[in-house]
Amino acid sequence: MARLHYLTKTDHARAAARAVGLTVTDRMIKAWLDGKRGPSKRNLEKADAAYRTVRRQNVARYLLGRLNARGRGSRVELHPLNQSQVARPHQRVLQFRTLNIRRWDRIVGAWADRDEQGLDDAWVDQIVGLGSDWGQYEYVSNVGFAA
């Protein structure tokens, strides 16, 4: 129900719901929210897809505003992490490093679009700033940061 509330808050969210094929009337949504009726499994899957799309776009917009703040960019701390999901030939001994990324647009945009290759390319373009040992950070299973 929380996801349905999220999808009915704004015109943008309602448009995203229509874009994935959730074409139910306002009356039907009200009945769902009031608990008088329940969505079919198919409509529930469509609502979930719309929610994920809208939520990802909203998070991306927030991240860009936060990470690109005042043109300074944001410092990223690269900590050694568990590489168990990385193929054995690509595992590296990683040391703690910091990196300042000034423009996050390509990274966050590729993430928001679920473009794995674009995200990989954008990340590699940034980590070359680490100098000669940037290749140590090319093959990792995930990257986390606080924004």
C-alpha positions in Angstrom: 0.0 0.0 0.0 2.9 2.4 0.7 4.1 2.0 -2.8 0.6 2.8 -4.2 0.6 5.9 -2.0 4.0 6.8 -3.4 2.7 6.4 -7.0 -0.3 8.6 -6.5 1.4 11.6 -4.9 2.6 13.4 -8.0 1.8 13.6 -11.7 5.3 12.4 -12.5 4.6 9.2 -10.5 1.2 8.6 -12.1 2.8 9.1 -15.5 5.5 6.5 -14.7 2.8 4.1 -13.6 1.0 4.5 -16.9 4.3 4.1 -18.8 4.7 0.5 -17.4 1.1 -0.3 -18.3 -0.7 0.3 -15.0 -3.9 1.8 -16.4 -6.4 1.7 -13.6 -8.8 4.4 -12.8 -8.5 6.7 -9.8 -11.6 5.1 -8.4 -10.0 1.7 -8.5 -6.8 3.0 -6.8 -9.0 4.6 -4.1 -10.7 1.2 -3.6 -7.3 -0.5 -3.2 -6.1 2.2 -0.8 -9.3 1.9 1.2 -8.9 -1.9 1.4 -12.2 -2.5 -0.4 -10.6 -4.3 -3.3 -7.1 -5.6 -4.0 -5.0 -5.3 -7.1 -4.6 -8.3 -9.3 -1.2 -10.0 -9.3 -0.4 -8.5 -12.7 -1.4 -4.9 -11.6 0.6 -5.4 -8.4 3.7 -6.3 -10.5 3.1 -3.2 -12.7 2.7 -1.0 -9.6 6.0 -2.5 -8.2 7.8 -1.8 -11.5 6.5 1.8 -11.6 7.5 2.3 -7.9 11.0 1.1 -8.5 11.4 3.4 -11.6 10.0 6.5 -9.8 12.0 5.8 -6.7 15.2 5.3 -8.6 14.7 8.6 -10.5 14.0 10.5 -7.2 17.0 9.0 -5.5 19.2 9.9 -8.5 18.0 13.5 -8.5 18.7 13.7 -4.7 22.2 12.1 -5.2 23.1 14.5 -8.0 22.2 17.5 -5.9 24.1 16.2 -2.9 27.2 14.8 -4.6 27.7 17.8 -7.0 27.1 20.3 -4.2 28.7 23.7 -4.8 30.9 22.4 -7.7 33.3 20.9 -5.3 32.2 17.3 -5.8 32.4 14.7 -3.2 35.3 12.7 -1.6 35.0 9.0 -2.0 36.8 6.7 0.4 37.8 3.4 -1.2 38.1 0.8 1.5 39.4 -2.8 1.0 36.4 -5.0 0.8 35.3 -8.6 0.4 36.1 -9.6 -3.2 34.6 -13.1 -2.9 32.2 -12.3 -5.8 35.1 -11.2 -8.0 36.7 -13.8 -10.3 40.0 -15.1 -8.8 42.3 -13.7 -11.6 40.8 -10.2 -11.0 41.1 -10.2 -7.2 43.5 -7.6 -5.9 45.1 -6.6 -2.6 43.4 -3.3 -2.1 44.5 -0.5 0.2 42.5 2.4 1.6 42.4 5.4 -0.9 40.5 8.6 -1.3 39.3 10.2 -4.5 37.4 13.4 -5.1 34.8 13.1 -7.9 33.7 16.5 -9.0 30.9 15.6 -11.5 28.7 12.6 -10.7 26.3 13.1 -13.6 27.5 10.1 -15.7 27.8 7.7 -12.8 24.4 8.5 -11.2 22.7 8.8 -14.7 24.0 5.3 -15.7 22.9 3.9 -12.4 19.4 5.5 -12.7 19.1 4.1 -16.2 20.3 0.7 -15.1 23.0 0.9 -17.7 25.7 -1.4 -16.4 28.2 -0.7 -19.2 27.7 3.0 -19.0 28.2 2.8 -15.2 31.4 0.8 -15.6 32.7 3.2 -18.2 31.9 6.3 -16.0 33.5 4.6 -13.0 36.7 3.8 -14.9 36.9 7.4 -16.2 36.9 8.6 -12.6 39.3 6.0 -11.0 42.1 6.7 -13.5 42.6 9.7 -11.2 44.1 7.3 -8.7 47.3 7.2 -10.8 49.2 4.1 -11.6 47.3 1.8 -9.2 43.8 2.6 -10.6 43.5 -0.9 -12.1 43.3 -2.3 -8.6 39.9 -0.8 -8.2 38.5 -1.7 -11.6 37.2 -5.2 -10.7 35.2 -5.0 -7.5 31.8 -6.4 -6.8 30.3 -3.2 -5.3 31.1 0.3 -4.3 29.3 2.0 -1.4 29.3 5.6 -0.3 27.5 7.9 2.1 25.7 10.9 0.6 
